[in-house]
Structure formats: C-alpha cells, structure tokens
Amino acid sequence: MIKLKRTKETANSTLGILTIDDFFCYTLEDGKREKKEFGKTRIPEGIYEIKLRKEGTLYKKYSERFHKPHPMLWLQNVPNFEYVYLHIGNLVSETNGCVLVGDSYVLKEDYELKDSLKVYIPLHDLIVFLLKKEKVFIEIS
C-alpha cells in the first residue's frame, strides 16, 4: 500500500511524505479547512483506491505534454470531492484538492515542492505497472 503521511502545514498548504515501502517523495496539498472551499481544501484522511482515468482536461493536457496517452492517477470515492489526482505541480495554487508530488520542498509563505516531474514520472510508471496485477490503494493520514 502507498502511504501519505501529512507532516507539516500552513494555513493554506499541507506537506507530506509519500512512501512505497520506503521514502519515495514529498507531497503538497491544500490546507485543512473545517468547511470545504472549492480548490482550497485538502481531502479527508482515509484509504482510497487509485484507478486510471483516460478522459478529461488533465488527461488531454498530459497526453499532449508527453506525446502519448497518459492516464491520470485518480483517487476513488473521496467524500465531497470529484476527480482527485496524484499529479505534477510545485505550488499550492496548482493543487485544486489534488495531491502534488516533488523531490524536495521549501517553505516560503506556504510550502512549495521542487522537481515535481522528476518523481512524478517514476511514480506514475510504478502505479501503472502495479495496476496491471492488482488493485492499488493510498492511505492518507
């Protein structure tokens, strides 16, 4: 199971550590809010199945970027959220409720990731590979 442990936060950003057996990368999400604000609230803790989504705006954008079909890593059945993905991004303004991945981080006004693409590609490839054999879940705590 993939695990995301939230470790640090500001009012608008949440930093986490993603592990697959051992440390894999850092994550960035929106801040915690008692009442959901669209595009500004992180998803609830829980265990979510990851499936591939082969349609939608991000699928089209990533497929064009990588010059081949690029299914998105889609977290299933997230309460009060729709189309939550693991994807590329460095700034909390790029999350919209999704989970961004990066190689390292800095704290400015909010947390920011560095070298997102560097870890996203191997993460995406690994999850796509695993999904050919079994269901894949992410536990967020």
CYANA upper distance limits for C-alpha pairs under 8 A (distance plus 0.5 A):
  1 MET  CA     20 ILE  CA      7.28
  1 MET  CA    136 VAL  CA      7.23
  1 MET  CA    137 PHE  CA      6.11
  1 MET  CA    138 ILE  CA      6.55
  1 MET  CA    139 GLU  CA      7.71
  2 ILE  CA     18 LEU  CA      7.62
  2 ILE  CA     19 THR  CA      6.41
  2 ILE  CA     20 ILE  CA      5.50
  2 ILE  CA     21 ASP  CA      8.22
  2 ILE  CA    136 VAL  CA      8.25
  2 ILE  CA    137 PHE  CA      6.71
  2 ILE  CA    138 ILE  CA      5.10
  2 ILE  CA    139 GLU  CA      6.76
  3 LYS  CA     17 ILE  CA      8.50
  3 LYS  CA     18 LEU  CA      6.13
  3 LYS  CA     19 THR  CA      5.72
  3 LYS  CA     20 ILE  CA      7.13
  3 LYS  CA    138 ILE  CA      5.98
  3 LYS  CA    139 GLU  CA      5.27
  3 LYS  CA    140 ILE  CA      6.57
  3 LYS  CA    141 SER  CA      8.40
  4 LEU  CA     16 GLY  CA      6.81
  4 LEU  CA     17 ILE  CA      6.06
  4 LEU  CA     18 LEU  CA      4.94
  4 LEU  CA     19 THR  CA      6.95
  4 LEU  CA     27 THR  CA      8.29
  4 LEU  CA    138 ILE  CA      7.55
  4 LEU  CA    139 GLU  CA      6.54
  4 LEU  CA    140 ILE  CA      5.26
  4 LEU  CA    141 SER  CA      6.88
  5 LYS  CA     16 GLY  CA      5.83
  5 LYS  CA     17 ILE  CA      5.81
  5 LYS  CA     18 LEU  CA      7.07
  5 LYS  CA    140 ILE  CA      6.50
  5 LYS  CA    141 SER  CA      5.56
  6 ARG  CA     14 THR  CA      7.28
  6 ARG  CA     15 LEU  CA      6.38
  6 ARG  CA     16 GLY  CA      4.50
  6 ARG  CA     17 ILE  CA      6.95
  6 ARG  CA    140 ILE  CA      8.01
  6 ARG  CA    141 SER  CA      6.66
  7 THR  CA     14 THR  CA      8.06
  7 THR  CA     15 LEU  CA      6.34
  7 THR  CA     16 GLY  CA      5.55
  7 THR  CA     17 ILE  CA      7.57
  8 LYS  CA     14 THR  CA      6.42
  8 LYS  CA     15 LEU  CA      5.61
  8 LYS  CA     16 GLY  CA      7.30
  9 GLU  CA     13 SER  CA      6.05
  9 GLU  CA     14 THR  CA      4.80
  9 GLU  CA     15 LEU  CA      6.41
  9 GLU  CA     31 GLY  CA      7.47
  9 GLU  CA    111 TYR  CA      8.15
 10 THR  CA     14 THR  CA      6.98
 10 THR  CA     31 GLY  CA      7.25
 10 THR  CA    110 ASP  CA      6.59
 10 THR  CA    111 TYR  CA      7.97
 11 ALA  CA     31 GLY  CA      6.11
 11 ALA  CA     32 LYS  CA      7.70
 11 ALA  CA    110 ASP  CA      8.47
 12 ASN  CA     30 ASP  CA      6.23
 12 ASN  CA     31 GLY  CA      4.60
 12 ASN  CA     32 LYS  CA      7.81
 12 ASN  CA     40 LYS  CA      7.80
 12 ASN  CA     92 VAL  CA      8.00
 12 ASN  CA    110 ASP  CA      7.12
 13 SER  CA     28 LEU  CA      7.40
 13 SER  CA     29 GLU  CA      6.28
 13 SER  CA     30 ASP  CA      5.11
 13 SER  CA     31 GLY  CA      4.73
 13 SER  CA     32 LYS  CA      8.24
 13 SER  CA     92 VAL  CA      6.59
 13 SER  CA    110 ASP  CA      6.28
 13 SER  CA    111 TYR  CA      6.51
 14 THR  CA     27 THR  CA      8.49
 14 THR  CA     28 LEU  CA      6.13
 14 THR  CA     29 GLU  CA      5.48
 14 THR  CA     30 ASP  CA      6.31
 14 THR  CA     31 GLY  CA      5.89
 14 THR  CA     32 LYS  CA      8.06
 14 THR  CA     42 ARG  CA      8.40
 14 THR  CA    111 TYR  CA      7.63
 15 LEU  CA     26 TYR  CA      7.56
 15 LEU  CA     27 THR  CA      6.15
 15 LEU  CA     28 LEU  CA      5.35
 15 LEU  CA     29 GLU  CA      7.11
 15 LEU  CA    111 TYR  CA      7.13
 16 GLY  CA     26 TYR  CA      6.10
 16 GLY  CA     27 THR  CA      5.27
 16 GLY  CA     28 LEU  CA      6.82
 17 ILE  CA     23 PHE  CA      7.63
 17 ILE  CA     24 PHE  CA      8.15
 17 ILE  CA     25 CYS  CA      6.57
 17 ILE  CA     26 TYR  CA      5.10
 17 ILE  CA     27 THR  CA      6.35
 18 LEU  CA     23 PHE  CA      6.79
 18 LEU  CA     24 PHE  CA      6.13
 18 LEU  CA     25 CYS  CA      5.82
 18 LEU  CA     26 TYR  CA      6.33
 18 LEU  CA     27 THR  CA      7.03
 19 THR  CA     23 PHE  CA      5.01
 19 THR  CA     24 PHE  CA      5.52
 19 THR  CA     25 CYS  CA      7.57
 20 ILE  CA     24 PHE  CA      6.75
 25 CYS  CA    101 VAL  CA      7.02
 25 CYS  CA    102 GLY  CA      6.38
 25 CYS  CA    103 ASP  CA      6.03
 25 CYS  CA    104 SER  CA      7.96
 25 CYS  CA    119 VAL  CA      7.31
 26 TYR  CA    101 VAL  CA      6.20
 26 TYR  CA    102 GLY  CA      5.74
 26 TYR  CA    103 ASP  CA      6.65
 26 TYR  CA    104 SER  CA      6.83
 26 TYR  CA    105 TYR  CA      7.86
 26 TYR  CA    113 LEU  CA      8.00
 27 THR  CA     99 VAL  CA      6.89
 27 THR  CA    100 LEU  CA      5.88
 27 THR  CA    101 VAL  CA      5.01
 27 THR  CA    102 GLY  CA      6.69
 27 THR  CA    113 LEU  CA      8.03
 28 LEU  CA     90 ASN  CA      8.22
 28 LEU  CA     91 LEU  CA      8.28
 28 LEU  CA     92 VAL  CA      7.25
 28 LEU  CA     95 THR  CA      8.19
 28 LEU  CA     99 VAL  CA      6.38
 28 LEU  CA    100 LEU  CA      5.53
 28 LEU  CA    101 VAL  CA      6.91
 28 LEU  CA    102 GLY  CA      8.46
 28 LEU  CA    111 TYR  CA      7.88
 28 LEU  CA    112 GLU  CA      7.76
 28 LEU  CA    113 LEU  CA      7.42
 29 GLU  CA     42 ARG  CA      6.29
 29 GLU  CA     92 VAL  CA      6.85
 29 GLU  CA     95 THR  CA      6.63
 29 GLU  CA     97 GLY  CA      7.20
 29 GLU  CA     98 CYS  CA      6.96
 29 GLU  CA     99 VAL  CA      5.76
 29 GLU  CA    100 LEU  CA      7.01
 30 ASP  CA     39 GLY  CA      8.25
 30 ASP  CA     40 LYS  CA      5.97
 30 ASP  CA     41 THR  CA      5.63
 30 ASP  CA     42 ARG  CA      5.18
 30 ASP  CA     92 VAL  CA      6.43
 30 ASP  CA     95 THR  CA      6.99
 30 ASP  CA     96 ASN  CA      7.76
 30 ASP  CA     97 GLY  CA      6.64
 30 ASP  CA     98 CYS  CA      8.39
 31 GLY  CA     40 LYS  CA      7.18
 31 GLY  CA     41 THR  CA      6.01
 31 GLY  CA     42 ARG  CA      6.14
 32 LYS  CA     41 THR  CA      6.25
 32 LYS  CA     42 ARG  CA      6.16
 33 ARG  CA     37 GLU  CA      8.07
 33 ARG  CA     41 THR  CA      6.28
 33 ARG  CA     42 ARG  CA      8.03
 36 LYS  CA     40 LYS  CA      8.09
 36 LYS  CA     41 THR  CA      6.19
 37 GLU  CA     41 THR  CA      6.19
 38 PHE  CA     96 ASN  CA      7.78
 38 PHE  CA     97 GLY  CA      8.23
 39 GLY  CA     95 THR  CA      7.67
 39 GLY  CA     96 ASN  CA      4.31
 39 GLY  CA     97 GLY  CA      5.92
 40 LYS  CA     96 ASN  CA      6.67
 40 LYS  CA     97 GLY  CA      6.99
 41 THR  CA     96 ASN  CA      8.16
 41 THR  CA     97 GLY  CA      6.33
 42 ARG  CA     97 GLY  CA      5.73
 42 ARG  CA     98 CYS  CA      7.94
 43 ILE  CA     78 VAL  CA      7.59
 43 ILE  CA     79 PRO  CA      8.33
 43 ILE  CA     81 PHE  CA      7.88
 43 ILE  CA     97 GLY  CA      6.85
 43 ILE  CA     98 CYS  CA      8.30
 44 PRO  CA     78 VAL  CA      8.01
 44 PRO  CA     79 PRO  CA      7.87
 44 PRO  CA    140 ILE  CA      8.45
 45 GLU  CA    139 GLU  CA      8.11
 45 GLU  CA    140 ILE  CA      5.48
 45 GLU  CA    141 SER  CA      5.72
 46 GLY  CA    139 GLU  CA      6.24
 46 GLY  CA    140 ILE  CA      5.77
 46 GLY  CA    141 SER  CA      7.20
 47 ILE  CA    137 PHE  CA      7.06
 47 ILE  CA    138 ILE  CA      6.09
 47 ILE  CA    139 GLU  CA      4.78
 47 ILE  CA    140 ILE  CA      6.73
 48 TYR  CA     75 LEU  CA      6.27
 48 TYR  CA     76 GLN  CA      6.19
 48 TYR  CA     77 ASN  CA      7.39
 48 TYR  CA     78 VAL  CA      7.58
 48 TYR  CA    137 PHE  CA      5.94
 48 TYR  CA    138 ILE  CA      5.85
 48 TYR  CA    139 GLU  CA      6.98
 49 GLU  CA     75 LEU  CA      6.29
 49 GLU  CA     76 GLN  CA      5.87
 49 GLU  CA     77 ASN  CA      8.42
 49 GLU  CA    135 LYS  CA      7.68
 49 GLU  CA    136 VAL  CA      6.30
 49 GLU  CA    137 PHE  CA      4.74
 49 GLU  CA    138 ILE  CA      6.87
 50 ILE  CA     73 LEU  CA      6.69
 50 ILE  CA     74 TRP  CA      5.82
 50 ILE  CA     75 LEU  CA      5.16
 50 ILE  CA     76 GLN  CA      6.59
 50 ILE  CA    135 LYS  CA      8.07
 50 ILE  CA    136 VAL  CA      6.08
 50 ILE  CA    137 PHE  CA      6.10
 50 ILE  CA    138 ILE  CA      7.53
 51 LYS  CA     73 LEU  CA      6.50
 51 LYS  CA     74 TRP  CA      5.67
 51 LYS  CA     75 LEU  CA      7.05
 51 LYS  CA     76 GLN  CA      7.54
 51 LYS  CA    131 LEU  CA      8.26
 51 LYS  CA    136 VAL  CA      8.12
 52 LEU  CA     71 PRO  CA      5.91
 52 LEU  CA     72 MET  CA      5.88
 52 LEU  CA     73 LEU  CA      5.68
 52 LEU  CA     74 TRP  CA      6.23
 52 LEU  CA    128 VAL  CA      8.32
 53 ARG  CA     59 TYR  CA      7.79
 53 ARG  CA     71 PRO  CA      5.72
 53 ARG  CA     72 MET  CA      5.54
 53 ARG  CA     73 LEU  CA      7.21
 53 ARG  CA     74 TRP  CA      6.66
 54 LYS  CA     59 TYR  CA      6.52
 54 LYS  CA     69 PRO  CA      8.42
 54 LYS  CA     70 HIS  CA      7.81
 54 LYS  CA     71 PRO  CA      5.28
 54 LYS  CA     72 MET  CA      7.16
 55 GLU  CA     59 TYR  CA      5.95
 55 GLU  CA     60 LYS  CA      7.40
 55 GLU  CA     71 PRO  CA      8.19
 56 GLY  CA     60 LYS  CA      6.81
 57 THR  CA     61 LYS  CA      6.62
 58 LEU  CA     62 TYR  CA      6.40
 58 LEU  CA     72 MET  CA      7.84
 59 TYR  CA     63 SER  CA      6.41
 59 TYR  CA     69 PRO  CA      8.26
 59 TYR  CA     70 HIS  CA      6.65
 59 TYR  CA     71 PRO  CA      6.39
 59 TYR  CA     72 MET  CA      6.44
 60 LYS  CA     64 GLU  CA      6.67
 60 LYS  CA     70 HIS  CA      8.46
 61 LYS  CA     65 ARG  CA      6.67
 62 TYR  CA     66 PHE  CA      6.56
 62 TYR  CA     69 PRO  CA      8.36
 62 TYR  CA     70 HIS  CA      6.46
 63 SER  CA     67 HIS  CA      6.16
 63 SER  CA     68 LYS  CA      5.63
 63 SER  CA     69 PRO  CA      5.22
 63 SER  CA     70 HIS  CA      5.29
 63 SER  CA     71 PRO  CA      8.33
 64 GLU  CA     68 LYS  CA      7.28
 64 GLU  CA     69 PRO  CA      8.41
 66 PHE  CA     70 HIS  CA      7.84
 72 MET  CA     85 TYR  CA      7.20
 72 MET  CA     86 LEU  CA      8.09
 72 MET  CA     87 HIS  CA      8.17
 73 LEU  CA     85 TYR  CA      5.84
 73 LEU  CA     86 LEU  CA      6.01
 73 LEU  CA     87 HIS  CA      7.85
 73 LEU  CA    124 HIS  CA      7.71
 73 LEU  CA    127 ILE  CA      8.49
 74 TRP  CA     83 TYR  CA      6.98
 74 TRP  CA     84 VAL  CA      6.29
 74 TRP  CA     85 TYR  CA      5.06
 74 TRP  CA     86 LEU  CA      7.33
 75 LEU  CA     83 TYR  CA      7.72
 75 LEU  CA     84 VAL  CA      5.97
 75 LEU  CA     85 TYR  CA      6.36
 75 LEU  CA     86 LEU  CA      8.27
 76 GLN  CA     83 TYR  CA      8.49
 76 GLN  CA     84 VAL  CA      8.19
 77 ASN  CA     81 PHE  CA      8.39
 77 ASN  CA     82 GLU  CA      8.38
 78 VAL  CA     82 GLU  CA      7.45
 78 VAL  CA     84 VAL  CA      8.08
 81 PHE  CA     97 GLY  CA      8.32
 84 VAL  CA     97 GLY  CA      6.98
 84 VAL  CA     98 CYS  CA      5.43
 84 VAL  CA     99 VAL  CA      8.05
 85 TYR  CA     98 CYS  CA      5.65
 85 TYR  CA     99 VAL  CA      6.73
 86 LEU  CA     98 CYS  CA      6.73
 86 LEU  CA     99 VAL  CA      5.35
 86 LEU  CA    100 LEU  CA      6.29
 86 LEU  CA    101 VAL  CA      7.67
 87 HIS  CA     98 CYS  CA      7.96
 87 HIS  CA     99 VAL  CA      6.95
 87 HIS  CA    100 LEU  CA      5.63
 87 HIS  CA    101 VAL  CA      6.99
 87 HIS  CA    120 TYR  CA      7.23
 88 ILE  CA    100 LEU  CA      6.09
 88 ILE  CA    101 VAL  CA      6.67
 88 ILE  CA    102 GLY  CA      8.30
 88 ILE  CA    116 SER  CA      6.02
 88 ILE  CA    117 LEU  CA      6.49
 88 ILE  CA    120 TYR  CA      6.72
 89 GLY  CA     94 GLU  CA      6.46
 89 GLY  CA     95 THR  CA      7.75
 89 GLY  CA    100 LEU  CA      5.91
 89 GLY  CA    101 VAL  CA      7.33
 89 GLY  CA    102 GLY  CA      8.15
 89 GLY  CA    113 LEU  CA      7.92
 89 GLY  CA    116 SER  CA      6.36
 89 GLY  CA    117 LEU  CA      8.36
 90 ASN  CA     94 GLU  CA      7.64
 90 ASN  CA    100 LEU  CA      7.52
 90 ASN  CA    101 VAL  CA      8.20
 90 ASN  CA    102 GLY  CA      7.56
 90 ASN  CA    112 GLU  CA      6.01
 90 ASN  CA    113 LEU  CA      4.92
 90 ASN  CA    114 LYS  CA      6.47
 90 ASN  CA    115 ASP  CA      8.15
 90 ASN  CA    116 SER  CA      6.75
 91 LEU  CA     95 THR  CA      7.81
 91 LEU  CA    111 TYR  CA      8.01
 91 LEU  CA    112 GLU  CA      5.66
 91 LEU  CA    113 LEU  CA      7.07
 92 VAL  CA     96 ASN  CA      8.49
 92 VAL  CA    110 ASP  CA      8.03
 92 VAL  CA    111 TYR  CA      7.89
 92 VAL  CA    112 GLU  CA      7.39
 95 THR  CA     99 VAL  CA      6.84
 95 THR  CA    100 LEU  CA      6.96
100 LEU  CA    116 SER  CA      8.10
101 VAL  CA    113 LEU  CA      7.78
101 VAL  CA    116 SER  CA      6.04
101 VAL  CA    119 VAL  CA      7.34
101 VAL  CA    120 TYR  CA      6.76
102 GLY  CA    113 LEU  CA      5.72
102 GLY  CA    114 LYS  CA      5.97
102 GLY  CA    115 ASP  CA      5.98
102 GLY  CA    116 SER  CA      4.41
102 GLY  CA    117 LEU  CA      7.71
102 GLY  CA    118 LYS  CA      7.78
102 GLY  CA    119 VAL  CA      6.44
102 GLY  CA    120 TYR  CA      7.71
103 ASP  CA    113 LEU  CA      7.56
103 ASP  CA    114 LYS  CA      6.27
103 ASP  CA    115 ASP  CA      5.84
103 ASP  CA    116 SER  CA      6.61
103 ASP  CA    118 LYS  CA      7.30
103 ASP  CA    119 VAL  CA      6.53
104 SER  CA    113 LEU  CA      6.27
104 SER  CA    114 LYS  CA      5.65
104 SER  CA    115 ASP  CA      7.51
105 TYR  CA    111 TYR  CA      7.30
105 TYR  CA    112 GLU  CA      5.96
105 TYR  CA    113 LEU  CA      4.80
105 TYR  CA    114 LYS  CA      6.05
106 VAL  CA    111 TYR  CA      6.31
106 VAL  CA    112 GLU  CA      5.88
106 VAL  CA    113 LEU  CA      7.03
106 VAL  CA    114 LYS  CA      8.23
107 LEU  CA    111 TYR  CA      4.97
107 LEU  CA    112 GLU  CA      6.75
108 LYS  CA    112 GLU  CA      7.82
115 ASP  CA    119 VAL  CA      7.72
116 SER  CA    120 TYR  CA      6.51
117 LEU  CA    121 ILE  CA      6.69
118 LYS  CA    122 PRO  CA      8.12
119 VAL  CA    123 LEU  CA      6.64
120 TYR  CA    124 HIS  CA      6.39
121 ILE  CA    125 ASP  CA      6.57
122 PRO  CA    126 LEU  CA      6.51
123 LEU  CA    127 ILE  CA      6.70
124 HIS  CA    128 VAL  CA      6.59
125 ASP  CA    129 PHE  CA      6.61
126 LEU  CA    130 LEU  CA      6.66
127 ILE  CA    131 LEU  CA      6.53
127 ILE  CA    136 VAL  CA      7.91
128 VAL  CA    132 LYS  CA      7.18
129 PHE  CA    133 LYS  CA      7.92
130 LEU  CA    134 GLU  CA      6.63
130 LEU  CA    135 LYS  CA      8.11
130 LEU  CA    136 VAL  CA      7.52
131 LEU  CA    135 LYS  CA      6.25
131 LEU  CA    136 VAL  CA      6.78
